[in-house]
Amino acid sequence: SCRIQALQCISKTAPVGHILCVSSVVRHLQDSDHRVRLEAIETLTWISKRRDKTVIAALLAALRGSSAKDPTRPGNPRIGGTKEYPGLFRTPKHPWEASFKSDPAARVAAVQALGVLADEHDLQCVACIAELAAAERDTSVHKAATNVLLAMGKSEVALQAQEQARGRELRELGRVRKEQIHPVSDGMRAALPIGPSRCRGSR
């Protein structure tokens, strides 16, 4: 993809903190191609300044699912222009699915990028990562979030997230087992060898 090649070129040549380059790469976090999204995250870790609020906010929005695809963004959106207005620049801004909603690899990369760009005092960032560590169903995302919390010196938060995740797994396991237990019908109960004469044998 030419967009991937462009992002790779930016990561190698752009100075750290270059406003135009950073803003251009941030737009590609909403790209329709998941490979471009991954490359954009990787590029941001190289060219963004630490504690860059714009980059951190964009990553948090994508992780939380509050960022939606916009047809004016890069990539091939599913919503096209109308016959009267075929140009993308005239296309209304319809919301689309969140960039990282169904992309575990992007969530892992974003969490790791936050571990590089954010610090332990960013409570909003720590809360988001802790939520992923506690509620994420994908094993790779859960592990990445836990490791980032530990790297940020938030061992207590990581422990609490692990306990919450373990409690959720136990509740789900109990629910599954409960659903597997079928009630005994009257016909089955009548056929079961229950009762003194059947249990002890005939005398």
Disulfide bonds with the S-S distance in Angstrom:
none
